[in-house]
Amino acid sequence: MDALEGILTRRSTRKMKPDIPDEALIKQVIEAGRAAPSGSNSQTTRFIVITRPTVLEELRRLVRETFAEMEVKEDTYVSLKNSIHLSKKGTYVFDYHAPVLIVTANKRGYGNAMADSACALENMMIAANALDLGSCWINQLHWLTDREAIREYMFQIGMKDDEYVTGGLILGYGADGAPARGFREPKGNPVVWIK
């Protein structure tokens, strides 16, 4: 698969087998993230790779309980509304029971923190596609990064005091064996040419 095909065929995979991919494959995905560009080549994005089932289950519980405490407001983002509603029902699982969660964290106050992390996450999702692994961007820990329970647990598992969660992705083998793939015609993201 060439780079352009990897980009154009990548789709989010939300249904995955419970099997943890081979560690060598996970490392290749992480290295693709670490090779991403960063402002002034700062390379400050931290990658917290979680495959331990007990840690994943604790994060699921904390996210569900934290969302359940929140109230939906008129201007609440639609995905966040869904997370809150499902959490109040006790049925929300933010990571779709994927066997691998890679959380990115970066320095508070660093102006390129989100951009650098986004580049790393995109590189990892394209690499996963090329390696026949499914992946999906996960925002929930970023949305909750300043909630005490989430923040304290993230400190316990490797985030530094001067960092915050900038994003994450799930990784694994697609439930059907392959990642979700396909070409699609963009309906948004308009282009303006100035010639």
C-alpha positions as CSV (number, residue, x, y, z in Angstrom):
1,M,0.0,0.0,0.0
2,D,1.5,3.3,-1.0
3,A,1.2,6.4,1.2
4,L,-1.6,8.0,-0.8
5,E,-3.7,4.8,-0.8
6,G,-3.1,4.5,3.0
7,I,-4.5,8.0,3.5
8,L,-7.4,7.8,1.1
9,T,-8.6,4.4,2.2
10,R,-8.3,4.9,6.0
11,R,-11.6,4.8,7.9
12,S,-12.4,4.6,11.6
13,T,-12.7,1.0,12.9
14,R,-14.8,0.8,16.0
15,K,-15.5,-2.9,16.2
16,M,-12.3,-4.9,17.0
17,K,-11.3,-8.3,18.0
18,P,-10.2,-8.6,21.7
19,D,-6.8,-9.9,20.6
20,I,-3.8,-7.6,21.2
21,P,-1.8,-7.1,18.0
22,D,1.7,-8.3,18.0
23,E,4.0,-5.9,19.9
24,A,6.2,-5.3,16.8
25,L,3.1,-4.0,14.9
26,I,2.2,-1.7,17.8
27,K,5.8,-0.4,17.9
28,Q,5.7,0.4,14.2
29,V,2.5,2.4,14.7
30,I,4.1,4.3,17.6
31,E,7.2,5.0,15.6
32,A,5.1,6.5,12.8
33,G,3.6,8.9,15.5
34,R,7.0,9.7,16.8
35,A,8.2,10.6,13.3
36,A,5.4,13.2,12.9
37,P,6.4,16.9,12.5
38,S,6.3,19.2,15.5
39,G,6.7,22.9,16.0
40,S,10.4,23.9,15.9
41,N,11.0,20.1,16.0
42,S,10.2,20.2,19.8
43,Q,9.1,16.5,19.9
44,T,7.2,17.0,23.2
45,T,4.3,14.7,22.5
46,R,4.2,11.8,25.0
47,F,2.7,8.5,24.0
48,I,1.1,6.4,26.7
49,V,0.4,2.9,25.3
50,I,-2.1,0.9,27.3
51,T,-2.7,-2.8,26.7
52,R,-3.3,-3.9,30.3
53,P,-6.9,-4.9,30.6
54,T,-7.3,-3.7,34.2
55,V,-6.0,-0.2,33.3
56,L,-8.3,-0.1,30.2
57,E,-11.3,-1.1,32.4
58,E,-10.5,1.5,35.0
59,L,-10.3,4.2,32.4
60,R,-13.7,3.0,31.0
61,R,-15.2,3.3,34.5
62,L,-13.7,6.7,35.2
63,V,-14.8,8.1,31.9
64,R,-18.3,6.7,32.3
65,E,-18.7,8.1,35.8
66,T,-17.2,11.5,35.0
67,F,-19.5,11.9,32.0
68,A,-22.5,10.8,34.1
69,E,-21.8,13.7,36.5
70,M,-22.0,16.2,33.6
71,E,-25.1,18.1,32.4
72,V,-26.0,18.6,28.8
73,K,-26.3,22.3,27.9
74,E,-27.8,23.9,24.8
75,D,-24.3,24.5,23.2
76,T,-22.9,21.1,24.2
77,Y,-21.1,19.4,21.2
78,V,-23.2,16.6,19.7
79,S,-20.6,13.8,20.4
80,L,-20.2,15.0,23.9
81,K,-24.0,15.0,24.4
82,N,-24.1,11.4,23.3
83,S,-21.3,10.4,25.7
84,I,-23.1,12.1,28.6
85,H,-26.5,10.5,27.8
86,L,-25.0,7.0,27.5
87,S,-22.9,7.4,30.6
88,K,-26.0,8.4,32.6
89,K,-27.5,5.1,31.4
90,G,-24.4,3.3,32.5
91,T,-23.8,1.8,29.0
92,Y,-21.0,4.1,27.7
93,V,-17.7,2.6,26.6
94,F,-15.5,5.3,25.2
95,D,-12.9,3.0,23.6
96,Y,-15.3,0.4,22.1
97,H,-13.5,-2.3,24.1
98,A,-10.4,-2.1,21.8
99,P,-7.4,-4.0,23.1
100,V,-5.0,-1.1,22.7
101,L,-5.4,2.6,23.6
102,I,-2.6,5.1,22.7
103,V,-3.1,8.4,24.6
104,T,-1.1,11.4,23.5
105,A,-0.2,14.1,26.1
106,N,1.7,17.3,25.6
107,K,2.9,20.4,27.5
108,R,0.4,22.8,29.0
109,G,1.0,26.3,27.6
110,Y,2.8,25.0,24.5
111,G,1.1,26.6,21.6
112,N,1.6,23.7,19.2
113,A,0.6,21.0,21.6
114,M,-2.7,20.1,19.8
115,A,-1.2,20.4,16.3
116,D,1.8,18.3,17.1
117,S,-0.3,15.6,18.7
118,A,-2.8,15.7,15.8
119,C,0.0,15.1,13.3
120,A,1.2,12.2,15.4
121,L,-2.2,10.7,15.7
122,E,-2.9,10.9,12.0
123,N,0.5,9.3,11.2
124,M,-0.4,6.5,13.5
125,M,-3.8,5.9,12.0
126,I,-2.3,5.8,8.5
127,A,0.4,3.4,9.6
128,A,-2.2,1.2,11.2
129,N,-4.1,1.1,7.9
130,A,-0.9,0.1,6.1
131,L,-0.3,-2.6,8.7
132,D,-3.9,-4.0,8.3
133,L,-4.8,-2.8,11.8
134,G,-8.0,-0.9,12.6
135,S,-7.8,2.5,14.5
136,C,-10.1,5.3,15.6
137,W,-9.4,8.7,17.0
138,I,-10.6,9.0,20.6
139,N,-11.3,12.4,22.1
140,Q,-13.0,11.6,25.4
141,L,-9.9,11.7,27.6
142,H,-9.0,15.1,26.0
143,W,-12.4,16.4,26.8
144,L,-12.0,15.2,30.4
145,T,-8.3,16.0,30.9
146,D,-9.0,18.6,33.7
147,R,-11.5,16.5,35.6
148,E,-9.8,15.5,38.8
149,A,-10.4,11.7,38.7
150,I,-9.2,11.4,35.1
151,R,-6.2,13.7,35.6
152,E,-5.1,11.9,38.8
153,Y,-5.4,8.5,37.0
154,M,-3.5,9.7,34.0
155,F,-0.7,10.9,36.3
156,Q,-0.6,7.4,37.8
157,I,-0.1,5.8,34.4
158,G,2.6,8.1,33.0
159,M,1.4,11.6,32.2
160,K,3.6,14.3,33.7
161,D,2.4,17.2,36.0
162,D,3.0,19.8,33.3
163,E,1.0,17.9,30.6
164,Y,-2.6,17.4,29.5
165,V,-4.2,14.8,27.3
166,T,-4.3,16.0,23.7
167,G,-6.0,13.0,22.1
168,G,-5.8,9.3,21.7
169,L,-6.6,6.4,19.4
170,I,-7.7,2.8,19.7
171,L,-5.9,0.1,17.8
172,G,-6.6,-3.5,17.0
173,Y,-7.6,-6.1,14.5
174,G,-11.0,-5.3,12.9
175,A,-13.8,-7.6,14.0
176,D,-14.0,-8.8,10.4
177,G,-10.3,-9.4,10.3
178,A,-9.4,-6.2,8.3
179,P,-9.6,-2.5,9.2
180,A,-12.5,-0.5,7.9
181,R,-11.4,0.8,4.5
182,G,-12.8,2.5,1.5
183,F,-12.6,5.5,-0.8
184,R,-15.2,8.2,-0.2
185,E,-16.0,11.5,-1.8
186,P,-15.5,14.3,0.7
187,K,-18.7,16.2,1.4
188,G,-17.1,19.0,3.4
189,N,-13.7,20.5,3.7
190,P,-14.1,23.0,0.9
191,V,-11.1,24.1,-1.2
192,V,-10.5,27.6,-2.4
193,W,-7.9,28.1,-5.1
194,I,-6.2,31.4,-5.6
195,K,-4.4,31.4,-8.9
